[in-house]
Amino acid sequence: MTDYIAPLRDMQFILKELAGLDAVAGLPGCEEASEDLVSAVLEEAGKFAAGVLAPINWQGDVQGCRLNADGSVSTPDGWQEAYTKFAESGWIGLSLPVEYGGQGLPKLLSTAVWEMWFSTNMAFTMLPQLNVGQAEALQIAATDEQKATWLTKVVSGEWASTMNLTEPQAGSDLAATRCKAEPQADGSYRLSGQKIFISYGEHELTPNIVHLVLARLPDAPAGVKGLSLFIVPKYLLDTDGNPGEKNDVRCISIEHKMGIHGSPTCTMSYGDNGGAVGWLVGQPNRGLEVMFIMMNEARFGVGVQGVGLGERAYQYALAYARDRVQGRDAVTGESGKPIIHHPDVKRMLLSMRARVMAMRGLLYTAASWFDIAHHSTDKAAADKAKRYVDLLMPVAKGWCTEVGNDVCDDAIQVFGGMGFVEETGIAQFFRDARIITIYEGTTGIQGNDLVGRKILREKGETLRELITELRVSVAELQADEALAGIGSGLADSVDALESATDWILANGKERLADVLAGAVPFLYLLGTVVGGWQMGRAAQAARRRLAAGEGDAVYLNSLVDLARFYMATVAPQAQANARTVKDAGGALTAFAEAAF
């Protein structure tokens, strides 16, 4: 097993040079995020990730979770101690409001911290991640009384959180939700129904679990416009606000999964004995709007899982390639050299590192947009940041998870046959990463969201605004002789993006099925381009530092070379995806269903 080393140099470079940490720290409410504080938080997070979470990751995979006869769920050895330390250290509330017990630091900083958690133990980290998402939803939609009762406990991590959307018959089609909520004379509701794929739906790590559940009121309209949201705790509270009587909610099974074995994925049954007691959050029949707050937080977090797992797989592959001796050096002909000297192995390692850096650049920059949208007093800047977040959220989730999965796959290839052997540890990251392309909406759903809601609905306005900004970066790169090749590669990618965008807008109304056939390729196309944009910006920043005589010249030059490699090997995929966007629909429509 390879020890985890937090990539602090890469993180701090991107935070400062690409994501604009200094500007974010100047926003109202973000002033405490000084460079010294950020460095200290990252250092401590790296120590916690390497010293507490990484050591229990493998045993969590081997042991998994167990559903006991009494309906309780046992988590792997070390989970309880790690969670207690995690909550007591205040990590859950890092970016959450101070008035509810959080630390109120920027999302930009917390994104880098959560990357470390996901790198070292994704199965564990899914639990506190749910608390953050639920806290965001309750902060916006809950009543003052509900906030006082539930929110402070969620922010502190004293109580755990879940979100309950999916049902056996509905899958991703929330319009088919059947879970019912009956109003009671005391203002509460009685819920009945089943929910599936509920992460950490049952466990004994906390004295209570706060479930957020989508359900229908008796007079609710059909479809998603008839869904309401309810707080349903595992234990009802006594007069002192402490967990008391068990609510009518239970776990009836846990999934036996391909990966993330340390995370119990539960089927939850509500109301088997008269109805689970719950309380309405927000307005009746508008629960999906509130749940989407939590889902958006989760979608972004799942994208961060992609870069986290990709980084960890890269570290494993690099360590193995430096240690494994086999074959001859392709340049010198010497035998007995590590396989990192083989051109194909070096290609895979550089490809892994370049894609991880591109994902990290995109996600950290998006996190800064979150902060600007939330905190800036400049309405135009805040509105632009929000538009960019909304446009690129499907990319942050869909592209980063697909690329993260691919990076883990490549790591196995670097290991060769030993990558297929569980004892080396690399297979776990591939198995864990496979689910992230499905969580919070499959890549197909993200593609449909991008094309349907984010482009066609607003006639491509925000995307064209982004394309204009991309072309500014192209011009800046091409103006620097040392970066002109990177600029040309980005220019070709932007041309492909604009061409595919024009085609979608021209055909979206009359040939919607053909357009949606290319939705995922378009998502890949946009991800490849904005990833390349971040790599170009990194090269520019590195050149500025070199010109000023700042920093490690070897490291800074490597960033320029890495951007060149991205443009040579990853960016050309943009043109291929643009062709697929335009051509896939016709071939798809022509293919007869009976021929499958």
C-alpha positions, -999 to 999 in steps of 0.1 A, spaced: 0 0 0 12 35 -8 11 63 18 -11 93 9 8 125 4 -15 155 2 -7 174 -31 -4 207 -13 18 224 -38 -6 217 -67 -36 227 -45 -20 260 -33 -9 269 -68 -44 264 -82 -61 281 -52 -39 312 -56 -33 314 -94 -65 300 -110 -93 302 -84 -84 336 -71 -80 329 -34 -69 365 -26 -100 379 -43 -123 354 -25 -107 363 8 -116 400 1 -153 391 -1 -176 401 28 -178 372 52 -146 355 38 -120 378 53 -106 352 77 -93 331 47 -59 346 48 -30 328 31 -16 317 64 -49 303 76 -55 285 44 -20 269 45 -26 259 81 -60 243 74 -46 224 44 -17 211 64 -39 199 92 -64 184 67 -35 166 50 -23 151 83 -58 140 92 -64 124 58 -31 106 58 -31 97 95 -67 89 103 -87 82 71 -62 65 48 -52 37 73 -88 25 77 -97 27 40 -86 -8 30 -100 -25 60 -133 -8 54 -133 -23 19 -125 -58 32 -149 -58 62 -178 -38 47 -210 -32 66 -234 -57 82 -272 -56 87 -279 -71 121 -310 -91 131 -323 -61 152 -322 -38 121 -291 -20 132 -261 -17 108 -225 -23 119 -198 -2 101 -162 -13 97 -136 -12 125 -122 22 130 -152 41 116 -166 52 150 -133 65 162 -126 83 129 -160 99 128 -158 111 164 -124 127 157 -138 142 124 -168 158 140 -149 170 171 -123 186 149 -150 208 133 -143 196 98 -180 192 89 -188 229 95 -157 243 77 -177 262 52 -210 263 70 -224 294 88 -209 305 121 -244 311 136 -251 274 135 -217 263 148 -198 263 115 -165 281 107 -178 302 78 -148 297 56 -150 299 18 -162 270 -2 -130 273 -22 -110 262 8 -134 235 19 -133 220 -17 -96 214 -14 -100 199 20 -128 176 9 -107 164 -20 -83 150 6 -110 132 24 -123 116 -8 -88 107 -19 -81 88 13 -115 72 22 -144 79 0 -167 54 17 -162 71 51 -164 107 37 -198 102 21 -213 104 56 -201 139 66 -207 150 30 -244 144 35 -244 167 66 -230 195 45 -256 192 18 -285 189 43 -272 219 63 -273 240 31 -309 229 24 -321 235 59 -304 269 61 -324 281 32 -358 264 36 -363 255 73 -382 275 98 -363 292 127 -376 266 150 -365 238 128 -330 254 124 -327 256 162 -338 220 166 -319 203 138 -294 225 120 -269 230 148 -267 193 154 -262 186 117 -235 212 114 -216 199 144 -219 163 132 -235 153 165 -263 139 144 -259 124 109 -279 132 78 -294 115 47 -314 124 17 -342 101 5 -353 105 -31 -352 72 -51 -379 45 -49 -379 10 -63 -404 17 -91 -391 52 -98 -353 52 -102 -343 86 -115 -378 94 -125 -389 114 -94 -423 120 -110 -431 84 -101 -425 89 -64 -452 72 -43 -441 78 -7 -471 94 12 -473 120 39 -506 123 59 -511 156 78 -518 153 116 -538 176 139 -506 186 158 -489 199 126 -467 169 120 -471 143 92 -471 105 90 -450 91 62 -453 57 46 -433 42 17 -399 28 7 -367 45 -4 -337 28 -20 -300 35 -24 -299 56 8 -263 62 18 -258 58 56 -295 53 60 -288 33 92 -257 31 114 -247 35 151 -221 62 145 -243 90 159 -271 90 184 -296 102 158 -300 104 120 -319 132 104 -336 120 72 -348 144 45 -376 126 26 -395 134 -5 -432 124 -3 -466 133 -16 -494 150 4 -530 136 -2 -540 164 -25 -507 168 -43 -507 173 -80 -491 146 -102 -455 146 -112 -425 164 -96 -447 195 -88 -465 174 -62 -435 165 -40 -430 179 -6 -400 176 17 -400 163 53 -376 160 82 -380 124 96 -356 116 124 -345 81 133 -354 89 170 -381 114 180 -370 140 204 -379 142 241 -389 174 259 -353 183 264 -345 179 227 -326 147 230 -332 114 210 -360 95 227 -386 71 212 -376 52 180 -395 66 150 -414 43 126 -385 40 102 -361 11 96 -335 -3 73 -347 -35 57 -317 -43 37 -282 -31 26 -268 -34 -8 -239 -57 -17 -219 -34 -39 -190 -34 -63 -172 -8 -42 -175 17 -13 -181 -13 9 -175 8 41 -206 29 33 -239 12 41 -263 17 12 -298 11 26 -333 3 16 -354 23 41 -390 15 50 -412 43 65 -444 38 83 -447 0 87 -464 5 120 -487 35 116 -465 61 100 -431 77 105 -434 111 122 -421 139 101 -422 177 97 -427 197 65 -396 217 53 -405 247 31 -437 250 12 -461 221 3 -455 206 -31 -422 225 -35 -400 200 -19 -380 192 -50 -368 228 -51 -353 224 -16 -340 190 -22 -322 203 -53 -301 225 -30 -289 194 -13 -286 176 -46 -265 204 -62 -242 204 -32 -239 166 -36 -234 168 -74 -205 192 -69 -191 170 -41 -193 139 -63 -172 158 -89 -147 164 -62 -147 127 -55 -136 123 -92 -105 144 -87 -98 129 -52 -99 93 -64 -79 102 -95 -52 118 -74 -50 88 -51 -48 64 -81 -21 86 -97 0 85 -65 -3 47 -64 6 43 -101 36 67 -99 50 49 -68 47 15 -85 62 28 -118 92 41 -99 97 9 -80 89 -18 -106 119 -29 -126 112 -45 -159 125 -44 -195 150 -20 -211 151 18 -212 139 29 -247 164 57 -249 196 42 -235 189 5 -240 199 -2 -204 182 -31 -187 171 -32 -150 154 2 -151 120 11 -135 91 10 -158 86 48 -155 112 49 -183 89 31 -207 73 57 -231 38 41 -227 40 40 -189 52 76 -189 24 85 -213 -2 71 -189 13 88 -159 14 122 -176 -21 117 -189 -33 109 -154 -16 139 -139 -27 163 -166 -64 153 -163 -63 155 -125 -48 190 -127 -75 200 -153 -103 187 -131 -88 203 -100 -85 236 -118 -121 235 -130 -135 225 -96 -116 250 -75 -125 277 -100 -161 267 -98 -159 268 -60 -147 303 -62 -177 311 -83 -199 297 -56 -183 321 -31 -186 351 -54 -222 343 -62 -230 340 -24 -208 368 -10 -201 395 -36 -217 429 -33 -211 434 -70 -244 422 -85 -230 418 -120 -201 397 -107 -223 376 -85 -249 370 -113 -221 360 -137 -206 336 -112 -240 320 -106 -246 316 -143 -213 299 -147 -219 276 -118 -253 266 -132 -240 261 -167 -210 240 -156 -225 220 -128 -234 190 -151 -198 192 -163 -183 194 -128 -203 163 -119 -204 144 -152 -171 150 -168 -150 150 -136 -165 116 -125 -160 100 -159 -124 113 -161 -118 103 -125 -130 68 -133 -108 67 -164 -77 78 -144 -83 50 -119 -86 25 -148 -53 38 -162 -37 32 -128 -45 -4 -130 -30 -6 -165 3 9 -151 3 -19 -125 -2 -45 -153 -13 -79 -139 -6 -68 -104 -33 -41 -107 -59 -69 -110 -47 -83 -76 -66 -69 -47 -36 -70 -23 -19 -41 -42 -48 -19 -33 -53 -1 -66 -83 -21 -76 -103 -6 -47 -100 29 -61 -113 17 -95 -142 -1 -78 -150 29 -56 -148 53 -85 -173 34 -107 -203 46 -87 -195 83 -89 -206 84 -126 -240 72 -114 -245 90 -81 -267 122 -82 -278 115 -118 -260 94 -143 -238 110 -170 -267 107 -194 -289 127 -170 -261 153 -166 -258 156 -204 -295 160 -208 -295 187 -181 -266 205 -198 -282 205 -233 -318 208 -223 -319 231 -193 -287 250 -195 -283 256 -232 -316 252 -252 -337 268 -225 -317 300 -225 -307 298 -261 -270 294 -253 -265 328 -238 -243 318 -209 -223 294 -229 -216 320 -256 -205 344 -228 -181 317 -216 -169 310 -252 -161 347 -255 -140 345 -223 -123 314 -236 -112 332 -268 -97 360 -246 -75 333 -230 -66 319 -264 -54 354 -276 -34 358 -244 -17 324 -248 -10 330 -285 6 364 -276 33 346 -256 57 328 -280 64 301 -254 27 294 -250 15 299 -286 12 261 -292 -10 258 -261 -31 287 -274 -35 271 -308 -46 238 -292 -71 256 -271 -83 276 -301 -91 244 -320 -110 231 -290 -130 263 -287 -138 262 -324 -151 227 -320 -172 238 -290 -187 267 -308 -195 247 -339 -213 220 -318 -231 247 -298 -244 263 -331 -256 229 -343 -275 222 -310 -292 256 -311 -301 252 -347 -316 217 -343 -328 216 -307 -365 224 -315 -371 202 -346 -346 173 -339 -346 171 -301 -340 133 -301 -310 137 -324 -296 165 -302 -301 144 -270 -283 115 -287 -252 137 -286 -258 152 -251 -231 131 -233 -205 137 -261 -213 174 -258 -207 172 -220 -173 155 -227 -166 182 -253 -173 211 -229 -154 194 -201 -124 188 -223 -124 225 -234 -128 241 -200 -102 216 -186 -79 228 -213 -87 264 -204 -76 258 -169 -44 241 -181 -36 271 -203 -42 295 -174 -19 273 -152 8 276 -179 4 314 -180 6 317 -142 37 295 -141 53 317 -168 45 348 -147 62 333 -117 92 322 -137 96 357 -151 94 372 -116 120 347 -103 95 332 -78 91 296 -68 106 263 -79 116 266 -116 115 228 -122 79 226 -109 68 257 -127 83 245 -160 66 212 -155 32 229 -154 39 245 -188 50 211 -202 19 194 -187 -3 219 -204 14 212 -237 9 175 -231 -28 181 -224 -32 200 -257 -14 173 -276 -32 143 -262 -65 152 -245 -76 184 -262 -80 167 -297 -109 147 -283 -129 179 -285 -130 177 -323 -140 141 -322 -168 148 -297 -180 177 -318 -184 154 -348 -202 129 -326 -226 156 -314 -236 163 -350 -236 128 -364 -247 104 -336 -284 113 -338 -289 104 -374 -273 70 -370 -293 64 -338 -326 73 -353 -320 52 -384 -312 21 -363 -344 -1 -359 -353 -11 -324 -360 -46 -337 -324 -49 -348 -310 -49 -313 
